[in-house]
Amino acid sequence: MIAVLIAQFVSALADNALLFAAIALLKSLAAPSWQIPMLQEFFVLAFILLAPFVGPFADGFPKGRVMLIANMLKLLGAGAMLAGLNPLLAYGLVGIGAAAYSPAKYGILSELVSAEKLVKANSLIEGSTIVAILLGAVLGGKLADFSTSVALTAVCGCYFFAAIANTFIPRLGVARPDTRLQLIKLAKEFFTALKILSFNKDARFSLIGSSVFWGTGSTLRLLLVAWVPVALGIDDLSMPANLSGAVAIGIAIGAALAANFVNLKTINRVLPAGLLIGILIMLLAHTTHLYFAIALLVLVGAAGGFYVVPLNALLQERGHESVGAGNAVAVQNFFENFCMMTLVGLYIVMAKNNVPVITTTFVFGGFILFAIGILALKRAGNHSQ
């Protein structure tokens, strides 16, 4: 578990530093502003296209070795960006590594710990990830303001170190040793797994709930890059990165609270926190004071951590019981990244049509409030039956 935590921490740190390095690189190339959210589109495309295959890949090999291969792919993408490849294409290559990494990272937890400790194991992973997001965003923004080349070199170093840490993960048994990487067969099995999970009310609740959160959260992080200069009058890249770090601090707090106050039997306790996320983002949209913005974003993160960590644990447990943890996380990634692509695409359309960023931020807060409100009503109806 220590090796998994170290590898995840360093890899996540590099992921988040790379985003701000790529944004700075696009700005230095005088790319149109709408290309900044396009980075996310290129990144998540791999999650959607490879969703049928990365779950079986994670379940068909020792997951520590899968994480090693994935980190090497991330290193290749970051190195290509440093060498001069188009930032969008290079970031897409990193997305391929990230798509392969995610099912192994989460799927390995159910092989290391019992169901009773799964929420706590997720909290440890999420807590380390959030600290990595905080440091990665802050360091990435500061290094990118100083030099994009230095920032990209540091990212490559982190991916290399994460790959070394992966080699210390014990070689666990293979979850599905009969797995064969036959593309058509795996695609059919993926959609079978998707169907099975979609018809399980707990798994469906987790899939939709986490997808709404991550889709809106991913868009919010990109929105901050445009929102900060307009709302707060601060033009450097470090401030949006620091505000992303504020969200990360909040998520760490929320994840810790979830570990102590929520288990799989009391999962509905997360719904009020989900509703609060939307309200807080709507308040943030019209904020003009830095410290008030920081406070709101910490609260957004805390509500988000409390909300999403138990949903992840619920899906892992239901997936482990039915289609395999790796396949369950791959289905989750498909849902979450499809939602990310859709919402970021909507942001790109709004940006191209010159919709004010304040209005755009308010709309996204309203969306998450509405979507989680519908989910809560549906969940309450199912619970009462």
C-alpha angles and dihedrals in degrees: 000000000000091000091049091050093049094047092047093047096052094041092049091047089055092046092057096041089050093057093059092042089053091048090051090048092053090049091050089053090052091239117173112272093244089065090072093070087040087070088069092049092055090046098051095042089080091053091055099042095042097041094105092053110036094064095056089041090056092045094043097057136036103287094224089060091047089055089051093053091046093052090050089054089051089050090052092052095047090046091051090053090050089049092056106268114148106280093231093053093043092049088051089056090053086051090059090057091046091050090055092043100054102065091046093047094053098029092058091062094069088052093051102043140031124256091257091060097039096099090050092048089051089049090054091050093044092045093053090043092052093050086050091050089050095049094037094052094045095044092041092052094046095045092046091052087053100041133336090209092055090047093051092046090053090050091052090051091052093051090050092051091048090053090053090050089052090062089064094059108107115252099251126193118279113258094214110016092176092064115129123188095235104150101210093042092048092048089054091047091049093054089046089054090046090052093048093050093043091057093048105088095212094047091045090051090052094045095051095039096050092042093056090049098048094040092055094038092053091050092047092056090055092042090058090064089061097031099055097063092046100041102030102024094233116134107185124098094234094074097058087046091051091049089051085054090054089057089049092054089052093049090053089053092047093048091052091050091049091053090057103036107030133058132164091275094053097040094131089072088081095066099081088052090053091053090049091058092065094046092050093049090051089053090047092055092070097037117120101174120087099216093047088050090051091050092049093049092050088052091047089054094046092051090046095050092048089048105044106036095067090045089057091050091048092054093046091053095046090044093048088054095050122014103009127271093260093053091045092054091046090054089047091051090051092053095042096046094044087055090047092050092048096048095041088048089053089050090051091051091049091047092049089051091051096244106171112259091230089059092045092052092049091050092053091050089051090049095056091045091051096043096048090043090058090046092051092050091049092047091049089051092051091046093053094052 
